[in-house]
């Protein structure tokens, strides 16, 4: 499915807002946890989305240690 340029721009704005929200919550000391209903999916290794989520959390401003804590504590 191809998205229109407007749909892409809206999705990018929404994602940027989600990144800012995570950064603000993290800075405020809110407990952040990683959660997924991921399972083994064809063409992906098990827990692919959890690994991706961790990377995105760090890209949004969490430290790698904070990301690991969110996934394991």
PQR file of N, CA, C, O and H, with PARSE charges and radii, in Angstrom:
ATOM      1  N   UNK A   1       0.845  -1.174   0.000 -0.4000 1.5000
ATOM      2  CA  UNK A   1       0.000   0.000   0.000 -0.0000 2.0000
ATOM      3  C   UNK A   1       0.891   1.238   0.000  0.5500 1.7000
ATOM      4  O   UNK A   1       1.804   1.351   0.818 -0.5500 1.4000
ATOM      5  N   UNK A   2       0.634   2.130  -0.883 -0.4000 1.5000
ATOM      6  CA  UNK A   2       1.390   3.372  -0.960 -0.0000 2.0000
ATOM      7  C   UNK A   2       0.608   4.474  -0.267  0.5500 1.7000
ATOM      8  O   UNK A   2      -0.605   4.598  -0.439 -0.5500 1.4000
ATOM      9  H   UNK A   2      -0.108   2.039  -1.548  0.4000 1.0000
ATOM     10  N   UNK A   3       1.302   5.251   0.501 -0.4000 1.5000
ATOM     11  CA  UNK A   3       0.650   6.366   1.195 -0.0000 2.0000
ATOM     12  C   UNK A   3       0.828   7.640   0.388  0.5500 1.7000
ATOM     13  O   UNK A   3       1.805   7.810  -0.342 -0.5500 1.4000
ATOM     14  H   UNK A   3       2.287   5.150   0.642  0.4000 1.0000
ATOM     15  N   UNK A   4      -0.128   8.512   0.537 -0.4000 1.5000
ATOM     16  CA  UNK A   4      -0.019   9.812  -0.121 -0.0000 2.0000
ATOM     17  C   UNK A   4       1.015  10.645   0.632  0.5500 1.7000
ATOM     18  O   UNK A   4       1.295  10.370   1.799 -0.5500 1.4000
ATOM     19  H   UNK A   4      -0.922   8.373   1.130  0.4000 1.0000
ATOM     20  N   UNK A   5       1.582  11.655  -0.018 -0.4000 1.5000
ATOM     21  CA  UNK A   5       2.534  12.529   0.681 -0.0000 2.0000
ATOM     22  C   UNK A   5       1.930  13.153   1.944  0.5500 1.7000
ATOM     23  O   UNK A   5       2.624  13.318   2.947 -0.5500 1.4000
ATOM     24  H   UNK A   5       1.354  11.878  -0.965  0.4000 1.0000
ATOM     25  N   UNK A   6       0.647  13.495   1.895 -0.4000 1.5000
ATOM     26  CA  UNK A   6      -0.005  14.068   3.083 -0.0000 2.0000
ATOM     27  C   UNK A   6      -0.078  13.050   4.213  0.5500 1.7000
ATOM     28  O   UNK A   6       0.142  13.397   5.373 -0.5500 1.4000
ATOM     29  H   UNK A   6       0.083  13.361   1.080  0.4000 1.0000
ATOM     30  N   UNK A   7      -0.382  11.806   3.888 -0.4000 1.5000
ATOM     31  CA  UNK A   7      -0.465  10.763   4.911 -0.0000 2.0000
ATOM     32  C   UNK A   7       0.907  10.512   5.524  0.5500 1.7000
ATOM     33  O   UNK A   7       1.019  10.298   6.731 -0.5500 1.4000
ATOM     34  H   UNK A   7      -0.561  11.524   2.945  0.4000 1.0000
ATOM     35  N   UNK A   8       1.941  10.536   4.707 -0.4000 1.5000
ATOM     36  CA  UNK A   8       3.307  10.356   5.216 -0.0000 2.0000
ATOM     37  C   UNK A   8       3.666  11.503   6.156  0.5500 1.7000
ATOM     38  O   UNK A   8       4.208  11.273   7.237 -0.5500 1.4000
ATOM     39  H   UNK A   8       1.851  10.710   3.727  0.4000 1.0000
ATOM     40  N   UNK A   9       3.367  12.725   5.753 -0.4000 1.5000
ATOM     41  CA  UNK A   9       3.672  13.888   6.590 -0.0000 2.0000
ATOM     42  C   UNK A   9       2.928  13.817   7.924  0.5500 1.7000
ATOM     43  O   UNK A   9       3.501  14.126   8.968 -0.5500 1.4000
ATOM     44  H   UNK A   9       2.926  12.911   4.875  0.4000 1.0000
ATOM     45  N   UNK A  10       1.658  13.412   7.898 -0.4000 1.5000
ATOM     46  CA  UNK A  10       0.880  13.269   9.140 -0.0000 2.0000
ATOM     47  C   UNK A  10       1.501  12.209  10.042  0.5500 1.7000
ATOM     48  O   UNK A  10       1.621  12.410  11.251 -0.5500 1.4000
ATOM     49  H   UNK A  10       1.191  13.161   7.050  0.4000 1.0000
ATOM     50  N   UNK A  11       1.891  11.091   9.462 -0.4000 1.5000
ATOM     51  CA  UNK A  11       2.499  10.016  10.250 -0.0000 2.0000
ATOM     52  C   UNK A  11       3.815  10.482  10.862  0.5500 1.7000
ATOM     53  O   UNK A  11       4.111  10.159  12.012 -0.5500 1.4000
ATOM     54  H   UNK A  11       1.794  10.928   8.480  0.4000 1.0000
ATOM     55  N   UNK A  12       4.598  11.230  10.113 -0.4000 1.5000
ATOM     56  CA  UNK A  12       5.868  11.739  10.641 -0.0000 2.0000
ATOM     57  C   UNK A  12       5.640  12.714  11.787  0.5500 1.7000
ATOM     58  O   UNK A  12       6.367  12.683  12.780 -0.5500 1.4000
ATOM     59  H   UNK A  12       4.357  11.493   9.178  0.4000 1.0000
ATOM     60  N   UNK A  13       4.643  13.576  11.659 -0.4000 1.5000
ATOM     61  CA  UNK A  13       4.332  14.513  12.749 -0.0000 2.0000
ATOM     62  C   UNK A  13       3.850  13.760  13.987  0.5500 1.7000
ATOM     63  O   UNK A  13       4.239  14.085  15.109 -0.5500 1.4000
ATOM     64  H   UNK A  13       4.052  13.601  10.852  0.4000 1.0000
ATOM     65  N   UNK A  14       3.009  12.762  13.779 -0.4000 1.5000
ATOM     66  CA  UNK A  14       2.505  11.964  14.897 -0.0000 2.0000
ATOM     67  C   UNK A  14       3.649  11.255  15.602  0.5500 1.7000
ATOM     68  O   UNK A  14       3.709  11.254  16.832 -0.5500 1.4000
ATOM     69  H   UNK A  14       2.693  12.498  12.868  0.4000 1.0000
ATOM     70  N   UNK A  15       4.557  10.651  14.846 -0.4000 1.5000
ATOM     71  CA  UNK A  15       5.679   9.938  15.442 -0.0000 2.0000
ATOM     72  C   UNK A  15       6.580  10.897  16.218  0.5500 1.7000
ATOM     73  O   UNK A  15       7.027  10.575  17.319 -0.5500 1.4000
ATOM     74  H   UNK A  15       4.508  10.652  13.847  0.4000 1.0000
ATOM     75  N   UNK A  16       6.847  12.071  15.650 -0.4000 1.5000
ATOM     76  CA  UNK A  16       7.670  13.063  16.350 -0.0000 2.0000
ATOM     77  C   UNK A  16       7.016  13.479  17.662  0.5500 1.7000
ATOM     78  O   UNK A  16       7.706  13.672  18.663 -0.5500 1.4000
ATOM     79  H   UNK A  16       6.484  12.333  14.756  0.4000 1.0000
ATOM     80  N   UNK A  17       5.699  13.620  17.668 -0.4000 1.5000
ATOM     81  CA  UNK A  17       4.989  13.964  18.906 -0.0000 2.0000
ATOM     82  C   UNK A  17       5.110  12.827  19.916  0.5500 1.7000
ATOM     83  O   UNK A  17       5.268  13.076  21.111 -0.5500 1.4000
ATOM     84  H   UNK A  17       5.138  13.464  16.855  0.4000 1.0000
ATOM     85  N   UNK A  18       5.036  11.588  19.451 -0.4000 1.5000
ATOM     86  CA  UNK A  18       5.189  10.444  20.359 -0.0000 2.0000
ATOM     87  C   UNK A  18       6.598  10.410  20.952  0.5500 1.7000
ATOM     88  O   UNK A  18       6.760  10.097  22.132 -0.5500 1.4000
ATOM     89  H   UNK A  18       4.908  11.385  18.480  0.4000 1.0000
ATOM     90  N   UNK A  19       7.613  10.724  20.157 -0.4000 1.5000
ATOM     91  CA  UNK A  19       8.980  10.773  20.672 -0.0000 2.0000
ATOM     92  C   UNK A  19       9.115  11.855  21.748  0.5500 1.7000
ATOM     93  O   UNK A  19       9.712  11.621  22.798 -0.5500 1.4000
ATOM     94  H   UNK A  19       7.482  10.978  19.199  0.4000 1.0000
ATOM     95  N   UNK A  20       8.563  13.024  21.484 -0.4000 1.5000
ATOM     96  CA  UNK A  20       8.625  14.114  22.472 -0.0000 2.0000
ATOM     97  C   UNK A  20       7.912  13.724  23.761  0.5500 1.7000
ATOM     98  O   UNK A  20       8.400  14.015  24.853 -0.5500 1.4000
ATOM     99  H   UNK A  20       8.077  13.214  20.630  0.4000 1.0000
ATOM    100  N   UNK A  21       6.769  13.070  23.640 -0.4000 1.5000
ATOM    101  CA  UNK A  21       6.018  12.649  24.818 -0.0000 2.0000
ATOM    102  C   UNK A  21       6.821  11.661  25.649  0.5500 1.7000
ATOM    103  O   UNK A  21       6.887  11.792  26.872 -0.5500 1.4000
ATOM    104  H   UNK A  21       6.373  12.833  22.753  0.4000 1.0000
ATOM    105  N   UNK A  22       7.430  10.676  25.003 -0.4000 1.5000
ATOM    106  CA  UNK A  22       8.253   9.715  25.744 -0.0000 2.0000
ATOM    107  C   UNK A  22       9.404  10.422  26.439  0.5500 1.7000
ATOM    108  O   UNK A  22       9.695  10.132  27.600 -0.5500 1.4000
ATOM    109  H   UNK A  22       7.377  10.570  24.010  0.4000 1.0000
ATOM    110  N   UNK A  23      10.057  11.337  25.755 -0.4000 1.5000
ATOM    111  CA  UNK A  23      11.176  12.070  26.351 -0.0000 2.0000
ATOM    112  C   UNK A  23      10.709  12.881  27.563  0.5500 1.7000
ATOM    113  O   UNK A  23      11.396  12.917  28.584 -0.5500 1.4000
ATOM    114  H   UNK A  23       9.821  11.572  24.812  0.4000 1.0000
ATOM    115  N   UNK A  24       9.556  13.526  27.458 -0.4000 1.5000
ATOM    116  CA  UNK A  24       9.041  14.321  28.578 -0.0000 2.0000
ATOM    117  C   UNK A  24       8.662  13.439  29.757  0.5500 1.7000
ATOM    118  O   UNK A  24       8.969  13.772  30.901 -0.5500 1.4000
ATOM    119  H   UNK A  24       8.998  13.497  26.629  0.4000 1.0000
ATOM    120  N   UNK A  25       8.000  12.322  29.494 -0.4000 1.5000
ATOM    121  CA  UNK A  25       7.637  11.402  30.573 -0.0000 2.0000
ATOM    122  C   UNK A  25       8.882  10.853  31.258  0.5500 1.7000
ATOM    123  O   UNK A  25       8.938  10.773  32.485 -0.5500 1.4000
ATOM    124  H   UNK A  25       7.751  12.051  28.564  0.4000 1.0000
ATOM    125  N   UNK A  26       9.868  10.479  30.471 -0.4000 1.5000
ATOM    126  CA  UNK A  26      11.106   9.952  31.024 -0.0000 2.0000
ATOM    127  C   UNK A  26      11.814  11.008  31.875  0.5500 1.7000
ATOM    128  O   UNK A  26      12.291  10.713  32.970 -0.5500 1.4000
ATOM    129  H   UNK A  26       9.822  10.544  29.474  0.4000 1.0000
ATOM    130  N   UNK A  27      11.879  12.237  31.366 -0.4000 1.5000
ATOM    131  CA  UNK A  27      12.528  13.323  32.109 -0.0000 2.0000
ATOM    132  C   UNK A  27      11.797  13.627  33.411  0.5500 1.7000
ATOM    133  O   UNK A  27      12.415  14.063  34.383 -0.5500 1.4000
ATOM    134  H   UNK A  27      11.491  12.477  30.476  0.4000 1.0000
ATOM    135  N   UNK A  28      10.485  13.400  33.435 -0.4000 1.5000
ATOM    136  CA  UNK A  28       9.689  13.657  34.635 -0.0000 2.0000
ATOM    137  C   UNK A  28       9.779  12.516  35.650  0.5500 1.7000
ATOM    138  O   UNK A  28       9.222  12.605  36.744 -0.5500 1.4000
ATOM    139  H   UNK A  28       9.983  13.046  32.645  0.4000 1.0000
ATOM    140  N   UNK A  29      10.480  11.451  35.281 -0.4000 1.5000
ATOM    141  CA  UNK A  29      10.649  10.345  36.216 -0.0000 2.0000
ATOM    142  C   UNK A  29       9.539   9.305  36.187  0.5500 1.7000
ATOM    143  O   UNK A  29       9.461   8.451  37.071 -0.5500 1.4000
ATOM    144  H   UNK A  29      10.933  11.379  34.392  0.4000 1.0000
ATOM    145  N   UNK A  30       8.681   9.374  35.175 -0.4000 1.5000
ATOM    146  CA  UNK A  30       7.612   8.383  35.044 -0.0000 2.0000
ATOM    147  C   UNK A  30       8.236   7.024  34.721  0.5500 1.7000
ATOM    148  O   UNK A  30       9.160   6.949  33.911 -0.5500 1.4000
ATOM    149  H   UNK A  30       8.744  10.067  34.457  0.4000 1.0000
ATOM    150  N   UNK A  31       7.750   5.967  35.334 -0.4000 1.5000
ATOM    151  CA  UNK A  31       8.251   4.633  35.045 -0.0000 2.0000
ATOM    152  C   UNK A  31       7.827   4.240  33.638  0.5500 1.7000
ATOM    153  O   UNK A  31       6.639   4.234  33.315 -0.5500 1.4000
ATOM    154  H   UNK A  31       7.000   6.028  35.992  0.4000 1.0000
ATOM    155  N   UNK A  32       8.792   3.919  32.820 -0.4000 1.5000
ATOM    156  CA  UNK A  32       8.552   3.504  31.439 -0.0000 2.0000
ATOM    157  C   UNK A  32       8.829   2.001  31.363  0.5500 1.7000
ATOM    158  O   UNK A  32       9.854   1.530  31.855 -0.5500 1.4000
ATOM    159  H   UNK A  32       9.757   3.924  33.082  0.4000 1.0000
ATOM    160  N   UNK A  33       7.931   1.268  30.759 -0.4000 1.5000
ATOM    161  CA  UNK A  33       8.141  -0.173  30.598 -0.0000 2.0000
ATOM    162  C   UNK A  33       8.000  -0.547  29.126  0.5500 1.7000
ATOM    163  O   UNK A  33       7.297   0.110  28.359 -0.5500 1.4000
ATOM    164  H   UNK A  33       7.098   1.650  30.359  0.4000 1.0000
ATOM    165  N   UNK A  34       8.676  -1.598  28.767 -0.4000 1.5000
ATOM    166  CA  UNK A  34       8.568  -2.137  27.423 -0.0000 2.0000
ATOM    167  C   UNK A  34       7.558  -3.268  27.458  0.5500 1.7000
ATOM    168  O   UNK A  34       7.631  -4.147  28.316 -0.5500 1.4000
ATOM    169  H   UNK A  34       9.248  -2.132  29.390  0.4000 1.0000
ATOM    170  N   UNK A  35       6.640  -3.245  26.550 -0.4000 1.5000
ATOM    171  CA  UNK A  35       5.658  -4.315  26.478 -0.0000 2.0000
ATOM    172  C   UNK A  35       5.286  -4.576  25.035  0.5500 1.7000
ATOM    173  O   UNK A  35       5.129  -3.645  24.245 -0.5500 1.4000
ATOM    174  H   UNK A  35       6.581  -2.531  25.853  0.4000 1.0000
ATOM    175  N   UNK A  36       5.147  -5.826  24.698 -0.4000 1.5000
ATOM    176  CA  UNK A  36       4.790  -6.178  23.333 -0.0000 2.0000
ATOM    177  C   UNK A  36       4.040  -7.500  23.335  0.5500 1.7000
ATOM    178  O   UNK A  36       4.211  -8.325  24.232 -0.5500 1.4000
ATOM    179  H   UNK A  36       5.274  -6.583  25.340  0.4000 1.0000
ATOM    180  N   UNK A  37       3.223  -7.686  22.339 -0.4000 1.5000
ATOM    181  CA  UNK A  37       2.563  -8.976  22.167 -0.0000 2.0000
ATOM    182  C   UNK A  37       3.254  -9.764  21.059  0.5500 1.7000
ATOM    183  O   UNK A  37       2.660 -10.633  20.421 -0.5500 1.4000
ATOM    184  H   UNK A  37       3.084  -7.016  21.610  0.4000 1.0000
ATOM    185  N   UNK A  38       4.507  -9.439  20.852 -0.4000 1.5000
ATOM    186  CA  UNK A  38       5.317 -10.046  19.803 -0.0000 2.0000
ATOM    187  C   UNK A  38       5.455 -11.548  19.990  0.5500 1.7000
ATOM    188  O   UNK A  38       5.531 -12.056  21.109 -0.5500 1.4000
ATOM    189  H   UNK A  38       4.991  -8.733  21.370  0.4000 1.0000
ATOM    190  N   UNK A  39       5.484 -12.213  18.905 -0.4000 1.5000
ATOM    191  CA  UNK A  39       5.776 -13.641  18.885 -0.0000 2.0000
ATOM    192  C   UNK A  39       6.661 -13.920  17.689  0.5500 1.7000
ATOM    193  O   UNK A  39       7.020 -12.998  16.957 -0.5500 1.4000
ATOM    194  H   UNK A  39       5.423 -11.800  17.996  0.4000 1.0000
ATOM    195  N   UNK A  40       7.003 -15.126  17.488 -0.4000 1.5000
ATOM    196  CA  UNK A  40       7.787 -15.483  16.314 -0.0000 2.0000
ATOM    197  C   UNK A  40       6.932 -15.250  15.077  0.5500 1.7000
ATOM    198  O   UNK A  40       5.837 -15.801  14.957 -0.5500 1.4000
ATOM    199  H   UNK A  40       6.711 -15.875  18.083  0.4000 1.0000
ATOM    200  N   UNK A  41       7.424 -14.449  14.177 -0.4000 1.5000
ATOM    201  CA  UNK A  41       6.688 -14.106  12.976 -0.0000 2.0000
ATOM    202  C   UNK A  41       7.537 -14.493  11.763  0.5500 1.7000
ATOM    203  O   UNK A  41       8.763 -14.388  11.790 -0.5500 1.4000
ATOM    204  H   UNK A  41       8.313 -14.001  14.274  0.4000 1.0000
ATOM    205  N   UNK A  42       6.880 -14.931  10.725 -0.4000 1.5000
ATOM    206  CA  UNK A  42       7.610 -15.288   9.515 -0.0000 2.0000
ATOM    207  C   UNK A  42       8.479 -14.115   9.064  0.5500 1.7000
ATOM    208  O   UNK A  42       8.036 -12.967   9.095 -0.5500 1.4000
ATOM    209  H   UNK A  42       5.884 -15.016  10.703  0.4000 1.0000
ATOM    210  N   UNK A  43       9.686 -14.393   8.655 -0.4000 1.5000
ATOM    211  CA  UNK A  43      10.662 -13.410   8.168 -0.0000 2.0000
ATOM    212  C   UNK A  43      11.246 -12.527   9.269  0.5500 1.7000
ATOM    213  O   UNK A  43      12.011 -11.613   8.964 -0.5500 1.4000
ATOM    214  H   UNK A  43      10.046 -15.325   8.631  0.4000 1.0000
ATOM    215  N   UNK A  44      10.915 -12.767  10.529 -0.4000 1.5000
ATOM    216  CA  UNK A  44      11.514 -12.021  11.634 -0.0000 2.0000
ATOM    217  C   UNK A  44      11.938 -13.018  12.704  0.5500 1.7000
ATOM    218  O   UNK A  44      11.332 -14.078  12.860 -0.5500 1.4000
ATOM    219  H   UNK A  44      10.293 -13.510  10.776  0.4000 1.0000
ATOM    220  N   UNK A  45      12.962 -12.671  13.419 -0.4000 1.5000
ATOM    221  CA  UNK A  45      13.348 -13.528  14.524 -0.0000 2.0000
ATOM    222  C   UNK A  45      12.500 -13.206  15.744  0.5500 1.7000
ATOM    223  O   UNK A  45      11.914 -12.128  15.837 -0.5500 1.4000
ATOM    224  H   UNK A  45      13.454 -11.810  13.293  0.4000 1.0000
ATOM    225  N   UNK A  46      12.439 -14.140  16.670 -0.4000 1.5000
ATOM    226  CA  UNK A  46      11.631 -13.959  17.875 -0.0000 2.0000
ATOM    227  C   UNK A  46      12.059 -12.696  18.597  0.5500 1.7000
ATOM    228  O   UNK A  46      13.252 -12.420  18.721 -0.5500 1.4000
ATOM    229  H   UNK A  46      12.915 -15.016  16.594  0.4000 1.0000
ATOM    230  N   UNK A  47      11.112 -11.945  19.064 -0.4000 1.5000
ATOM    231  CA  UNK A  47      11.299 -10.695  19.824 -0.0000 2.0000
ATOM    232  C   UNK A  47      11.832  -9.552  18.967  0.5500 1.7000
ATOM    233  O   UNK A  47      12.398  -8.595  19.494 -0.5500 1.4000
ATOM    234  H   UNK A  47      10.142 -12.169  18.964  0.4000 1.0000
ATOM    235  N   UNK A  48      11.657  -9.644  17.660 -0.4000 1.5000
ATOM    236  CA  UNK A  48      12.110  -8.577  16.759 -0.0000 2.0000
ATOM    237  C   UNK A  48      11.532  -7.226  17.171  0.5500 1.7000
ATOM    238  O   UNK A  48      12.262  -6.238  17.252 -0.5500 1.4000
ATOM    239  H   UNK A  48      11.197 -10.422  17.231  0.4000 1.0000
ATOM    240  N   UNK A  49      10.226  -7.179  17.431 -0.4000 1.5000
ATOM    241  CA  UNK A  49       9.618  -5.886  17.748 -0.0000 2.0000
ATOM    242  C   UNK A  49      10.093  -5.347  19.092  0.5500 1.7000
ATOM    243  O   UNK A  49      10.166  -4.131  19.272 -0.5500 1.4000
ATOM    244  H   UNK A  49       9.634  -7.982  17.365  0.4000 1.0000
ATOM    245  N   UNK A  50      10.414  -6.214  20.030 -0.4000 1.5000
ATOM    246  CA  UNK A  50      10.947  -5.729  21.310 -0.0000 2.0000
ATOM    247  C   UNK A  50      12.313  -5.074  21.096  0.5500 1.7000
ATOM    248  O   UNK A  50      12.585  -4.017  21.664 -0.5500 1.4000
ATOM    249  H   UNK A  50      10.355  -7.202  19.884  0.4000 1.0000
ATOM    250  N   UNK A  51      13.161  -5.683  20.295 -0.4000 1.5000
ATOM    251  CA  UNK A  51      14.461  -5.084  20.002 -0.0000 2.0000
ATOM    252  C   UNK A  51      14.293  -3.748  19.272  0.5500 1.7000
ATOM    253  O   UNK A  51      14.994  -2.778  19.558 -0.5500 1.4000
ATOM    254  H   UNK A  51      12.940  -6.542  19.834  0.4000 1.0000
ATOM    255  N   UNK A  52      13.364  -3.718  18.339 -0.4000 1.5000
ATOM    256  CA  UNK A  52      13.094  -2.475  17.608 -0.0000 2.0000
ATOM    257  C   UNK A  52      12.565  -1.402  18.557  0.5500 1.7000
ATOM    258  O   UNK A  52      12.972  -0.242  18.477 -0.5500 1.4000
ATOM    259  H   UNK A  52      12.794  -4.506  18.107  0.4000 1.0000
ATOM    260  N   UNK A  53      11.667  -1.786  19.444 -0.4000 1.5000
ATOM    261  CA  UNK A  53      11.110  -0.839  20.408 -0.0000 2.0000
ATOM    262  C   UNK A  53      12.208  -0.247  21.298  0.5500 1.7000
ATOM    263  O   UNK A  53      12.205   0.953  21.574 -0.5500 1.4000
ATOM    264  H   UNK A  53      11.336  -2.727  19.508  0.4000 1.0000
ATOM    265  N   UNK A  54      13.129  -1.076  21.738 -0.4000 1.5000
ATOM    266  CA  UNK A  54      14.244  -0.578  22.549 -0.0000 2.0000
ATOM    267  C   UNK A  54      15.055   0.462  21.776  0.5500 1.7000
ATOM    268  O   UNK A  54      15.411   1.510  22.316 -0.5500 1.4000
ATOM    269  H   UNK A  54      13.131  -2.050  21.514  0.4000 1.0000
ATOM    270  N   UNK A  55      15.340   0.166  20.519 -0.4000 1.5000
ATOM    271  CA  UNK A  55      16.098   1.114  19.687 -0.0000 2.0000
ATOM    272  C   UNK A  55      15.339   2.426  19.549  0.5500 1.7000
ATOM    273  O   UNK A  55      15.934   3.500  19.638 -0.5500 1.4000
ATOM    274  H   UNK A  55      15.051  -0.684  20.080  0.4000 1.0000
ATOM    275  N   UNK A  56      14.032   2.347  19.334 -0.4000 1.5000
ATOM    276  CA  UNK A  56      13.235   3.561  19.180 -0.0000 2.0000
ATOM    277  C   UNK A  56      13.152   4.355  20.479  0.5500 1.7000
ATOM    278  O   UNK A  56      13.122   5.585  20.451 -0.5500 1.4000
ATOM    279  H   UNK A  56      13.549   1.475  19.262  0.4000 1.0000
ATOM    280  N   UNK A  57      13.115   3.665  21.616 -0.4000 1.5000
ATOM    281  CA  UNK A  57      13.103   4.355  22.910 -0.0000 2.0000
ATOM    282  C   UNK A  57      14.390   5.158  23.098  0.5500 1.7000
ATOM    283  O   UNK A  57      14.358   6.289  23.584 -0.5500 1.4000
ATOM    284  H   UNK A  57      13.139   2.665  21.640  0.4000 1.0000
ATOM    285  N   UNK A  58      15.508   4.574  22.714 -0.4000 1.5000
ATOM    286  CA  UNK A  58      16.789   5.276  22.827 -0.0000 2.0000
ATOM    287  C   UNK A  58      16.835   6.443  21.841  0.5500 1.7000
ATOM    288  O   UNK A  58      17.323   7.522  22.178 -0.5500 1.4000
ATOM    289  H   UNK A  58      15.534   3.656  22.319  0.4000 1.0000
ATOM    290  N   UNK A  59      16.329   6.231  20.628 -0.4000 1.5000
ATOM    291  CA  UNK A  59      16.274   7.330  19.659 -0.0000 2.0000
ATOM    292  C   UNK A  59      15.396   8.478  20.154  0.5500 1.7000
ATOM    293  O   UNK A  59      15.599   9.626  19.761 -0.5500 1.4000
ATOM    294  H   UNK A  59      15.932   5.355  20.354  0.4000 1.0000
ATOM    295  N   UNK A  60      14.432   8.177  21.007 -0.4000 1.5000
ATOM    296  CA  UNK A  60      13.533   9.205  21.548 -0.0000 2.0000
ATOM    297  C   UNK A  60      14.136   9.909  22.757  0.5500 1.7000
ATOM    298  O   UNK A  60      13.532  10.839  23.292 -0.5500 1.4000
ATOM    299  H   UNK A  60      14.267   7.244  21.326  0.4000 1.0000
ATOM    300  N   UNK A  61      15.320   9.481  23.194 -0.4000 1.5000
ATOM    301  CA  UNK A  61      15.986  10.208  24.269 -0.0000 2.0000
ATOM    302  C   UNK A  61      16.321   9.414  25.506  0.5500 1.7000
ATOM    303  O   UNK A  61      17.024   9.914  26.384 -0.5500 1.4000
ATOM    304  H   UNK A  61      15.810   8.726  22.759  0.4000 1.0000
ATOM    305  N   UNK A  62      15.839   8.188  25.603 -0.4000 1.5000
ATOM    306  CA  UNK A  62      16.210   7.373  26.757 -0.0000 2.0000
ATOM    307  C   UNK A  62      17.642   6.878  26.567  0.5500 1.7000
ATOM    308  O   UNK A  62      18.084   6.663  25.438 -0.5500 1.4000
ATOM    309  H   UNK A  62      15.269   7.781  24.889  0.4000 1.0000
ATOM    310  N   UNK A  63      18.355   6.700  27.659 -0.4000 1.5000
ATOM    311  CA  UNK A  63      19.690   6.120  27.546 -0.0000 2.0000
ATOM    312  C   UNK A  63      19.547   4.620  27.296  0.5500 1.7000
ATOM    313  O   UNK A  63      18.509   4.035  27.608 -0.5500 1.4000
ATOM    314  H   UNK A  63      17.996   6.874  28.576  0.4000 1.0000
ATOM    315  N   UNK A  64      20.587   3.996  26.733 -0.4000 1.5000
ATOM    316  CA  UNK A  64      20.513   2.535  26.576 -0.0000 2.0000
ATOM    317  C   UNK A  64      20.237   1.816  27.893  0.5500 1.7000
ATOM    318  O   UNK A  64      19.494   0.835  27.920 -0.5500 1.4000
ATOM    319  H   UNK A  64      21.430   4.472  26.480  0.4000 1.0000
ATOM    320  N   UNK A  65      20.826   2.295  28.977 -0.4000 1.5000
ATOM    321  CA  UNK A  65      20.587   1.668  30.291 -0.0000 2.0000
ATOM    322  C   UNK A  65      19.135   1.826  30.710  0.5500 1.7000
ATOM    323  O   UNK A  65      18.551   0.896  31.265 -0.5500 1.4000
ATOM    324  H   UNK A  65      21.430   3.092  28.955  0.4000 1.0000
ATOM    325  N   UNK A  66      18.536   2.996  30.454 -0.4000 1.5000
ATOM    326  CA  UNK A  66      17.123   3.188  30.779 -0.0000 2.0000
ATOM    327  C   UNK A  66      16.247   2.264  29.943  0.5500 1.7000
ATOM    328  O   UNK A  66      15.264   1.722  30.447 -0.5500 1.4000
ATOM    329  H   UNK A  66      19.011   3.752  30.003  0.4000 1.0000
ATOM    330  N   UNK A  67      16.589   2.082  28.688 -0.4000 1.5000
ATOM    331  CA  UNK A  67      15.839   1.177  27.835 -0.0000 2.0000
ATOM    332  C   UNK A  67      15.900  -0.254  28.356  0.5500 1.7000
ATOM    333  O   UNK A  67      14.882  -0.943  28.416 -0.5500 1.4000
ATOM    334  H   UNK A  67      17.388   2.523  28.278  0.4000 1.0000
ATOM    335  N   UNK A  68      17.090  -0.695  28.728 -0.4000 1.5000
ATOM    336  CA  UNK A  68      17.248  -2.047  29.258 -0.0000 2.0000
ATOM    337  C   UNK A  68      16.477  -2.201  30.573  0.5500 1.7000
ATOM    338  O   UNK A  68      15.880  -3.248  30.825 -0.5500 1.4000
ATOM    339  H   UNK A  68      17.917  -0.135  28.679  0.4000 1.0000
ATOM    340  N   UNK A  69      16.491  -1.178  31.394 -0.4000 1.5000
ATOM    341  CA  UNK A  69      15.735  -1.223  32.646 -0.0000 2.0000
ATOM    342  C   UNK A  69      14.241  -1.318  32.345  0.5500 1.7000
ATOM    343  O   UNK A  69      13.526  -2.073  33.006 -0.5500 1.4000
ATOM    344  H   UNK A  69      16.975  -0.327  31.189  0.4000 1.0000
ATOM    345  N   UNK A  70      13.762  -0.564  31.358 -0.4000 1.5000
ATOM    346  CA  UNK A  70      12.350  -0.617  30.993 -0.0000 2.0000
ATOM    347  C   UNK A  70      11.954  -2.000  30.518  0.5500 1.7000
ATOM    348  O   UNK A  70      10.807  -2.414  30.685 -0.5500 1.4000
ATOM    349  H   UNK A  70      14.342   0.049  30.821  0.4000 1.0000
ATOM    350  N   UNK A  71      12.897  -2.717  29.929 -0.4000 1.5000
ATOM    351  CA  UNK A  71      12.597  -4.051  29.397 -0.0000 2.0000
ATOM    352  C   UNK A  71      12.735  -5.157  30.408  0.5500 1.7000
ATOM    353  O   UNK A  71      12.178  -6.239  30.224 -0.5500 1.4000
ATOM    354  H   UNK A  71      13.829  -2.381  29.793  0.4000 1.0000
ATOM    355  N   UNK A  72      13.474  -4.905  31.485 -0.4000 1.5000
ATOM    356  CA  UNK A  72      13.817  -6.028  32.370 -0.0000 2.0000
ATOM    357  C   UNK A  72      13.423  -5.866  33.817  0.5500 1.7000
ATOM    358  O   UNK A  72      13.401  -6.860  34.544 -0.5500 1.4000
ATOM    359  H   UNK A  72      13.927  -4.026  31.635  0.4000 1.0000
ATOM    360  N   UNK A  73      13.115  -4.683  34.273 -0.4000 1.5000
ATOM    361  CA  UNK A  73      12.855  -4.493  35.707 -0.0000 2.0000
ATOM    362  C   UNK A  73      11.432  -4.853  36.058  0.5500 1.7000
ATOM    363  O   UNK A  73      11.038  -4.754  37.220 -0.5500 1.4000
ATOM    364  H   UNK A  73      13.133  -3.876  33.683  0.4000 1.0000
TER
END
